[in-house]
């Protein structure tokens, strides 16, 4: 009898389970790959990777509008990452495998500092398996049969706080200077950011183009409101409207949602720290 044929009939359940543990693929797929590889574990893994890459290529033209935001912070090294990982359908976005992948990618961003999704995909995965991030993503694509896209990412160093909404649709990564007296302070500010969606952290972060645009709007409103009033009065009304816009839209100046008697900046100062910056991602939002 041909030795290869004989070998195909002797694939054990233990070997199939071992391949499943290494790849995360279904038992049937693992058995099939081992049979094709005549029991060679490494060759079977290669077969699975090639098949997964083929599946990715076939799915490339599909739309990926669902997904999840993941945040990872490592206090020991003072680094954090936030990632938007997209897929095609809400049920897949809720699976344990997809949630774990998103978290793993955020960890990769925090610990390996990729500047772009493309650079992230090409990096060796931090879990030490020797796989590239691209291979890890393709494994989950192969399991779920859906297109998956790392839409965007960001990384921060220092004293950080994070928050992800319970359904993963929205997440925040926050950076401050100083050490807060209570770690809950940073989570509370992250939840404030999630709820109010400020335009910027600090006034100096707002571009002059944006300020000019808001001033133009404020001036037009002031002219309508103050018909017949002198130009200098109109300008003062417009300036007042601009300042009101800044207070409503700049995180540091916004009244804190849990205590509107103080601004977010005052709340953080009271806790022993100062606002630096933040990133807020929502799944599916269009970013210019």
C-alpha positions as CSV (number, residue, x, y, z in Angstrom):
1,X,0.0,0.0,0.0
2,X,1.2,3.5,-0.8
3,X,2.7,5.0,2.4
4,X,1.1,8.4,1.9
5,X,-2.4,6.8,1.6
6,X,-1.7,4.7,4.7
7,X,-0.6,7.8,6.6
8,X,-3.8,9.7,5.7
9,X,-5.9,7.1,7.5
10,X,-3.9,7.4,10.7
11,X,-4.4,11.1,11.6
12,X,-5.2,11.0,15.3
13,X,-7.7,13.2,17.2
14,X,-4.8,14.5,19.3
15,X,-3.0,15.7,16.1
16,X,-6.1,17.4,14.9
17,X,-6.6,19.1,18.3
18,X,-3.0,20.2,18.3
19,X,-3.5,21.9,14.9
20,X,-6.7,23.5,16.1
21,X,-5.0,24.9,19.2
22,X,-2.3,26.4,17.0
23,X,-4.5,27.8,14.3
24,X,-7.9,28.2,15.8
25,X,-9.5,26.6,12.8
26,X,-12.5,24.2,12.9
27,X,-11.7,20.6,13.6
28,X,-12.8,19.5,10.1
29,X,-10.5,22.0,8.4
30,X,-7.6,20.9,10.6
31,X,-8.2,17.2,9.8
32,X,-8.4,18.0,6.1
33,X,-5.2,20.0,6.2
34,X,-3.4,17.2,8.1
35,X,-4.6,14.7,5.5
36,X,-3.4,16.9,2.6
37,X,0.0,17.3,4.4
38,X,0.3,13.5,5.2
39,X,0.4,14.3,8.9
40,X,3.1,17.0,8.6
41,X,2.0,19.6,11.2
42,X,4.0,22.5,9.8
43,X,2.9,21.8,6.2
44,X,-0.7,21.6,7.4
45,X,-0.4,25.0,9.0
46,X,1.0,26.3,5.7
47,X,-1.9,24.8,3.8
48,X,-4.3,26.6,6.2
49,X,-2.5,29.9,5.8
50,X,-2.6,29.7,2.1
51,X,-6.3,28.9,2.1
52,X,-7.0,31.8,4.5
53,X,-5.1,34.2,2.2
54,X,-7.2,33.0,-0.7
55,X,-10.4,33.6,1.2
56,X,-9.1,37.2,2.0
57,X,-8.5,37.8,-1.7
58,X,-12.1,36.7,-2.6
59,X,-13.6,38.9,0.1
60,X,-11.6,42.0,-0.8
61,X,-14.4,43.7,-2.8
62,X,-17.0,43.4,0.0
63,X,-17.9,46.3,2.3
64,X,-16.8,46.2,5.9
65,X,-19.0,48.6,7.8
66,X,-19.4,46.9,11.2
67,X,-16.7,46.2,13.7
68,X,-15.2,47.0,17.0
69,X,-13.0,49.6,18.8
70,X,-10.4,48.1,21.1
71,X,-8.2,49.9,23.7
72,X,-5.1,48.4,25.4
73,X,-3.0,50.1,28.0
74,X,0.1,48.7,29.6
75,X,0.8,50.8,32.8
76,X,4.1,49.1,33.4
77,X,5.6,50.6,30.2
78,X,3.3,53.6,30.0
79,X,2.0,52.9,26.5
80,X,-1.5,52.5,25.1
81,X,-3.1,51.7,21.7
82,X,-6.5,52.1,20.2
83,X,-7.7,50.4,17.0
84,X,-10.8,50.3,14.8
85,X,-11.2,46.8,13.4
86,X,-14.0,46.4,10.8
87,X,-15.9,43.4,9.5
88,X,-19.0,42.9,7.4
89,X,-21.7,42.0,9.9
90,X,-22.7,42.8,13.5
91,X,-22.9,39.1,14.6
92,X,-19.2,38.5,13.7
93,X,-18.2,41.7,15.5
94,X,-19.7,40.2,18.6
95,X,-17.8,36.9,18.5
96,X,-15.1,36.1,21.0
97,X,-12.6,35.5,18.2
98,X,-13.1,39.0,16.7
99,X,-13.1,40.7,20.0
100,X,-9.8,39.0,21.0
101,X,-8.3,39.9,17.6
102,X,-9.2,43.6,18.1
103,X,-7.7,43.6,21.6
104,X,-4.6,41.8,20.4
105,X,-4.2,44.4,17.7
106,X,-4.5,47.3,20.2
107,X,-1.8,45.6,22.3
108,X,0.4,45.3,19.2
109,X,0.0,49.1,18.6
110,X,0.8,49.9,22.2
111,X,3.9,47.7,22.4
112,X,5.3,47.9,18.8
113,X,4.4,51.5,17.7
114,X,3.2,51.0,14.1
115,X,2.5,54.2,12.3
116,X,-0.1,52.8,9.8
117,X,-2.4,49.8,9.5
118,X,-0.1,48.6,6.7
119,X,3.0,48.7,9.0
120,X,1.0,46.9,11.7
121,X,0.1,44.1,9.4
122,X,3.7,43.5,8.4
123,X,5.0,43.3,12.0
124,X,5.9,40.1,13.9
125,X,3.1,39.4,16.3
126,X,3.9,40.2,19.9
127,X,2.7,36.8,21.2
128,X,6.1,35.3,20.1
129,X,4.6,32.7,17.8
130,X,6.6,34.0,14.9
131,X,3.5,34.9,12.9
132,X,3.1,38.2,11.2
133,X,0.1,40.2,12.3
134,X,-1.2,39.7,8.7
135,X,-1.2,35.9,9.3
136,X,-3.1,36.3,12.6
137,X,-5.8,38.4,10.8
138,X,-6.1,36.0,8.0
139,X,-6.6,33.1,10.5
140,X,-9.7,34.9,11.8
141,X,-10.9,35.8,8.3
142,X,-10.6,32.1,7.4
143,X,-12.7,31.1,10.4
144,X,-15.4,33.8,10.0
145,X,-15.5,34.0,6.2
146,X,-15.8,37.8,6.4
147,X,-13.6,40.7,5.2
148,X,-11.7,42.3,8.0
149,X,-10.0,45.7,7.8
150,X,-7.8,47.6,10.3
151,X,-9.4,50.9,9.6
152,X,-7.2,53.2,11.8
153,X,-5.0,53.2,14.9
154,X,-3.3,55.5,17.4
155,X,-0.8,55.2,20.1
156,X,0.1,57.2,23.2
157,X,2.8,57.2,25.9
158,X,2.6,58.4,29.5
159,X,-0.3,58.4,32.0
160,X,-3.3,57.0,30.2
161,X,-6.9,56.2,30.6
162,X,-9.2,54.2,28.4
163,X,-12.9,53.3,27.8
164,X,-14.7,51.1,25.4
165,X,-18.5,51.1,25.2
166,X,-20.2,47.8,26.2
167,X,-20.9,46.9,22.6
168,X,-17.5,47.9,21.3
169,X,-18.9,50.5,18.9
170,X,-17.0,53.4,20.5
171,X,-13.8,53.8,22.4
172,X,-11.5,56.5,23.9
173,X,-7.8,56.7,24.7
174,X,-6.8,59.6,27.0
175,X,-3.4,61.1,27.9
176,X,-2.7,63.3,30.9
177,X,0.3,64.7,32.7
178,X,0.7,63.8,36.3
179,X,-0.7,60.9,38.3
180,X,-4.3,61.1,39.3
181,X,-5.2,60.6,42.9
182,X,-7.9,58.1,41.8
183,X,-7.6,56.0,38.6
184,X,-11.4,56.3,38.2
185,X,-10.9,59.9,37.3
186,X,-9.4,59.1,33.9
187,X,-12.1,56.6,33.1
188,X,-14.8,59.2,34.0
189,X,-13.2,61.7,31.7
190,X,-13.0,59.1,28.9
191,X,-16.7,58.4,29.4
192,X,-17.4,62.2,29.2
193,X,-15.5,62.2,25.9
194,X,-17.5,59.3,24.6
195,X,-20.8,61.0,25.4
196,X,-20.0,64.6,24.4
197,X,-17.6,64.1,21.5
198,X,-15.5,67.2,21.9
199,X,-13.8,68.7,18.8
200,X,-10.4,69.0,20.5
201,X,-8.6,68.5,23.8
202,X,-7.3,72.1,24.2
203,X,-7.9,75.4,22.5
204,X,-4.4,75.4,20.9
205,X,-5.4,72.1,19.2
206,X,-8.1,73.9,17.2
207,X,-6.8,74.9,13.7
208,X,-7.0,78.6,12.7
209,X,-9.1,77.4,9.8
210,X,-11.7,76.0,12.1
211,X,-11.6,79.1,14.3
212,X,-12.1,81.4,11.3
213,X,-15.0,79.2,10.1
214,X,-16.7,79.4,13.5
215,X,-16.1,83.1,13.7
216,X,-17.6,83.6,10.3
217,X,-20.7,81.7,11.4
218,X,-20.8,83.7,14.7
219,X,-20.5,87.0,12.8
220,X,-23.3,86.2,10.4
221,X,-25.6,85.3,13.4
222,X,-24.5,88.4,15.3
223,X,-25.4,90.6,12.2
224,X,-28.8,89.0,12.0
225,X,-29.4,89.4,15.8
226,X,-28.0,92.9,16.1
227,X,-29.4,94.6,13.0
228,X,-28.9,98.4,13.2
229,X,-26.2,98.1,15.9
230,X,-22.7,99.6,15.4
231,X,-20.0,97.3,13.9
232,X,-18.0,97.2,17.1
233,X,-21.0,95.8,19.0
234,X,-21.6,93.3,16.3
235,X,-18.0,92.1,16.6
236,X,-18.3,91.8,20.3
237,X,-21.5,89.7,19.9
238,X,-19.7,87.5,17.4
239,X,-16.7,87.1,19.7
240,X,-19.0,86.1,22.5
241,X,-20.6,83.4,20.3
242,X,-17.2,82.1,19.3
243,X,-16.1,81.8,23.0
244,X,-19.4,80.0,23.7
245,X,-18.6,77.6,20.9
246,X,-15.1,76.9,22.3
247,X,-16.5,76.2,25.8
248,X,-19.0,73.8,24.3
249,X,-16.6,72.0,22.0
250,X,-13.1,72.0,23.7
251,X,-12.7,69.2,26.2
252,X,-10.7,71.2,28.7
253,X,-13.4,73.9,28.8
254,X,-16.5,71.7,28.8
255,X,-18.5,71.4,32.0
256,X,-17.8,68.0,33.4
257,X,-20.8,65.7,32.9
258,X,-20.7,64.3,36.5
259,X,-20.2,67.7,38.1
260,X,-21.1,70.7,35.9
261,X,-19.9,73.2,38.5
262,X,-16.4,72.6,37.2
263,X,-14.8,72.1,33.8
264,X,-13.0,69.0,32.7
265,X,-9.7,70.8,33.1
266,X,-10.6,71.9,36.7
267,X,-11.7,68.3,37.5
268,X,-8.4,66.9,36.3
269,X,-6.4,69.6,38.1
270,X,-8.3,68.8,41.3
271,X,-7.2,65.1,40.8
272,X,-3.6,66.1,40.4
273,X,-3.1,66.0,36.6
274,X,-3.5,68.0,33.4
275,X,-5.1,67.2,30.1
276,X,-2.8,66.5,27.1
277,X,-4.8,64.8,24.4
278,X,-7.3,62.1,23.5
279,X,-8.5,59.9,20.6
280,X,-12.1,59.0,20.2
281,X,-13.1,56.4,17.6
282,X,-16.6,55.3,16.6
283,X,-17.1,52.3,14.3
284,X,-18.1,53.3,10.8
285,X,-17.7,57.1,11.2
286,X,-16.4,58.9,8.1
287,X,-13.1,60.7,8.8
288,X,-11.9,63.5,6.5
